[in-house]
C-alpha cells in the first residue's frame, strides 16, 4: 500500500498506527535507507572461531571464542583446534527480512535513491530476496506487507498519471495493491472535524494513549469497545486461521471489473496490469478474513473493488462517487454495500458471467 499526499495529511501517523496493529513491524525512512539496509548486507566478523573435534562422533562444533589468541591453546586443551581464518563473512538481515510475516513501513519513500528503490522489486513481487555476496549465495523470505508514504512532486496534478506526479517508476507502482492520494483540499466541514479531533487528543493525551485507545466507531451500534491489543490479536488470529477461496460469483465480479479497467485504463496504464487482478484477489481474501469466513463471497469482491476505486485518480466505473476517502463510517454498512454492489453490477453489465 502506498500513500501519496500533500504535507500535513497524516501519512506518518497512518504508518505508525499500522505498525502498532502488527505483531511484527519495522519502521524506516527513505532518506536513511539503502539497498543493503532494506535487504541484506554482508559483514566480516572479527572474532576468532574455535572448532571442537569429537573423536567418538567424528564431527566438528563451531563457536565463537571471546579470549585472546595467546591464552587460547592452554585454556582449550587438546580437543580444540583454532580456526585458521580470523573472521568469517556473514549476512545481516535488513528491514524487509526482519519484517518477514509482518509489516514494513517506509516513510518519505520519495527520498530514496532510484537504485535503492529497485532493490525491493523482487521482495514485493516474489516475496523473496536473492543474495550473492562475498561468496554467500542464498534466498531469503520476505513475506511482508510494504506500507509506504511519499510526497507528490510539487503540486499534485489530477490530469497527470501517478508516475508523473510521484516520479516513481511504473513497475514499482504496479506492485502496490492500493495507492491512495491524500490531497489537502479546503473543506470547511472536514477542517472542523480534523481540528476538533486534534484538540481533543491534546486535551486528553493521557486517556487516549495508543495502547488504550478504543475503536469508538462501534459505540453507536451498542457493541462493546475494542481496545488496540484486542484488535491486534483478532487480526493475527484471522490471518493464521483462514485461507479463503473464491466462489464463482466473486470470480465473475472480479474478472468483469478487471476487463473493464483494461479497456478504459489508458490514464493509469501503470496500474491496470495483470498485477491489478492479483491485487483484487488478495484484497477480497483479506476482507473475507476480516469478516471471519473462509469463503470469498460477492460482497468481499465488491469491497475489494471499492478499495481499488479509492486508489484511482480516474475511474471507469464509479468516477469518484464511491470514493471512500474523506468519508464517514456508515451507520448501516450492509445497506451501503448492497447499494454499491448494485451500482457496480449495472456498470459491469455484459462482463459478468
Phi, psi and omega in degrees: 000139181231131175256122177245114185204162177292158176300139178088011180265008173083026181294317181294326178293324175300315182296317182294319181290321177297324178295327179289335181281345183259140178292332177228121183211151177227130179245131178216170179242153182293326182292327181259017182246137174241174179298321179290323179291332178277326184257261177216157176229145179264125180233155179254118181282134183269006182280165176265125181261135182251140183241119180261131183254123177260107183293330183285331183250350177057052173215166185243143175244126179259132172208164187274141179259132185249014180240176187286159183294323186293321184269357188289324185293313180292328182285322186280321181094185188282342182277358182245141176236130178287135177292138183290339181265123177271099182094139180228155178285141178215161181255134174250129186289143175265192186296317183292324180286320179295331181270015180302125183084005181224227187228135175242115181258126180239107179271158181052054183299329182287345180281348180286147175290153183301321179297321180290327179291326182290342181289339181268002179300311182295322181296323181280330183269310185262352183061026177217164174230124178268129185238135172218084184225136174052039180079005179256115181242117182201174177232127183248146180279136175227057180280070185234156173269124180264121180241109184244159177222136183215156175264147176290161178280099183074215178280130182292129181250111182292345178278349179257163180284170179295325181298321180287321183286333186249350185060017175267145183289156179300315178302325180286319179297323182291343180278346176274132178292319182229133173236108182260133179257116181251108182253142181271079181267154179278110180223104185304320181293314180292323178297323178293320179294317182293315181296321178296320180294316181294319179294322178294324178293321182287328181278339180235049185296321183289325182283332186253039174296151185299326184287339183244006182291141181255154176277093190278355179293342180270354184298315182298337181274000180078019180265145180298141182295145176255121175282166181297316176299324178294317179295323178295318179294321180296315180298318179295322182292313183290331177293323182279328189272316191261136172233079190294147176243150184280141172270169180297321180296317179294319178299320180297316182293315182294317180295318179296319179293320180296317179296321180292321178292324177295326181287321186246018186263036180291331181289327180242059183298328180289341182259331184271068177242183178298333178297335176296321178297318177295323178296319178299319179295314180296319180293320178295319178294322178295320178293324177296319176298317181298327179272008173064052175215157186255019182220131180275111181267179178296327178297320178294322178295322178295319178297322177295320179296320179296324177295316179294321179298323179292339181266003180259133174288326171229143187236146179275351186241298187268323177059047173095339183292329183255016180294127184277351181290143179059034178237157181270163175289137181282144178290331178235082185296328180297318179294324178293321177299317181296319180294317178292325179297316180295322179295316181290320180295324177294323180288323182291317175057246186290349181282346178279148177226000000 
